């Protein structure tokens, strides 16, 4: 491995432990450290990679970083970069899940959760608000958002998400695109490798089939079904970690009851205080799922690994698959225009999650006050989410 590539990996390691604040903050750090300071890629290349990550399902920060690594040193460097970026926060979240039951018996831990969990819901409210301001700019997008909200509240089914995302993309693309791009589209898809498409779809179908065929009493059944669940959600998540929360909450708490509302919010709050990818939250969910099903510590580690690989694999495959012909892809406005409908549906999902997360508060006005205070802090000050979570921990320890 060349000296420049080793230097790049060192910078990735530093970035992993200093990248707080989510995708918006991550891109600013990449611009400063990887473009202006090291010149691994140009500013234009960074902005294009980030734009590509925004229109692909999956973790946008991870995809952008992996795309930079691919440009610097090819596939091997991209894989090593992915592992360095994902492993630390995923390991911490797995450890948190393993020790969760132990800490739950301590009264001080319960006091901390009393403050932190409503503040985590406040973070979801802030994300919903910022997404709505950013993406709901037309009557069509508003109608799509309201429609997805109502549909998910009524259906309460994990499979409602792919249908609504597909409908949102189709509707916005049809209404906003002029019929003028057949030639470009033919040129683009002439460059697509059918084998790669087969691998991408085949992984999902194989694990979905295995999960259905294997007897659910078998110890292999749940890990396989869990991988399929996370892989499928990795295909569906447009917009990064903010959209991850409603999808995960609906499927794993509301529909399948793998986690409780309290467990889900505790894991989400911890992830918000950590540097690294938001998708590391899935490590906690996977570990808690197998732990709650009696698989023991070894099973919890397996659950964490299954979740992290499953949720990240689609985005990882896609970014390496599409980067080589991004120059053609970005010319297709029909693809770009589908994003407004997809994003509008995502806002509806986030609003659904917000409603569901607040229901357990009942008439506890303290919880609503903490949620509102968190929302106001994030909206009207420059305080970041990790600081908000630390404030909640301190309040729990004091009071």
URQUI-V722386 format. One record per backbone hydrogen bond with DSSP energy under -0.5 kcal/mol. NH is the residue of the N-H (numbers start at 1). CO is the residue of the C=O. If there is no record, write none. Layout:
# URQUI-V722386
NH_CO, NH_CO
This chain:
# URQUI-V722386
6_2, 7_3, 8_4, 9_5, 10_6, 11_7, 12_8, 13_9, 14_10, 15_11, 16_12, 17_13, 18_15, 19_15, 20_18, 25_22, 26_22, 27_23, 28_24, 29_25, 30_26, 31_27, 32_28, 33_29, 34_30, 35_30, 36_31, 37_32, 38_33, 40_34, 41_34, 46_42, 47_43, 48_44, 49_45, 50_46, 51_47, 52_48, 53_49, 54_50, 55_51, 56_52, 58_237, 60_58, 63_59, 64_60, 65_61, 66_62, 67_63, 68_64, 69_65, 70_66, 71_67, 72_68, 73_69, 74_70, 77_73, 78_74, 79_75, 80_76, 81_77, 82_78, 83_79, 84_80, 85_81, 86_82, 87_83, 88_84, 90_86, 91_87, 92_88, 93_89, 94_90, 95_91, 96_92, 97_93, 98_94, 99_95, 100_96, 100_97, 101_97, 103_99, 104_100, 105_101, 105_102, 106_103, 110_106, 111_107, 112_108, 113_109, 114_110, 115_111, 115_112, 116_112, 117_113, 119_115, 120_116, 121_117, 122_118, 123_119, 124_120, 125_121, 126_122, 127_123, 128_124, 129_125, 130_126, 131_127, 132_128, 133_129, 134_130, 135_131, 136_132, 137_135, 142_138, 143_139, 144_140, 145_141, 146_142, 147_143, 148_144, 149_145, 150_146, 151_147, 152_148, 153_149, 154_150, 155_151, 156_152, 160_157, 161_158, 162_158, 163_159, 164_160, 165_161, 166_162, 167_163, 168_164, 169_165, 170_166, 171_167, 172_168, 173_169, 174_170, 175_171, 176_172, 177_173, 180_178, 185_181, 186_182, 187_183, 188_184, 189_185, 190_186, 191_187, 191_188, 192_189, 194_192, 196_193, 197_193, 198_194, 199_195, 200_196, 201_197, 202_198, 203_199, 204_200, 205_201, 206_202, 207_203, 208_204, 209_205, 210_206, 211_207, 212_208, 213_209, 214_210, 218_215, 221_218, 222_218, 223_219, 224_220, 225_221, 226_222, 227_223, 228_224, 229_225, 230_226, 231_227, 232_228, 233_229, 234_230, 235_231, 236_232, 237_233, 238_236, 240_58, 242_239, 243_240, 244_240, 245_241, 246_242, 247_243, 248_244, 249_245, 250_246, 251_247, 252_248, 253_248, 253_249, 254_249, 255_250, 256_251, 258_252, 259_252, 264_260, 265_261, 266_262, 267_263, 268_264, 269_265, 270_266, 271_267, 272_268, 273_269, 273_270, 274_271, 276_19, 280_277, 281_278, 282_279, 283_280, 284_280, 284_281, 285_281, 286_282, 287_283, 288_284, 289_285, 290_286, 291_287, 292_288, 293_289, 294_291, 295_290, 299_295, 300_296, 301_297, 302_298, 303_299, 304_300, 305_301, 306_302, 307_303, 308_304, 309_305, 310_306, 311_307, 312_308, 313_309, 314_310, 316_312, 317_313, 318_314, 319_315, 320_316, 321_317, 322_318, 323_319, 325_322, 326_323, 328_325, 329_325, 330_326, 331_328, 332_329, 333_331, 335_332, 336_332, 337_333, 338_334, 339_335, 339_336, 340_337, 341_337, 342_338, 343_339, 344_340, 345_341, 346_342, 347_343, 348_344, 349_345, 350_346, 351_347, 352_348, 353_349, 354_350, 355_351, 356_352, 357_353, 358_354, 359_355, 360_356, 361_358, 362_359, 364_361, 365_363, 367_364, 368_364, 369_365, 370_366, 371_367, 372_368, 373_369, 374_370, 375_371, 376_372, 377_373, 378_374, 379_375, 380_376, 381_377, 388_384, 389_385, 390_386, 391_387, 392_388, 393_389, 394_390, 395_391, 396_392, 397_393, 398_394, 399_395
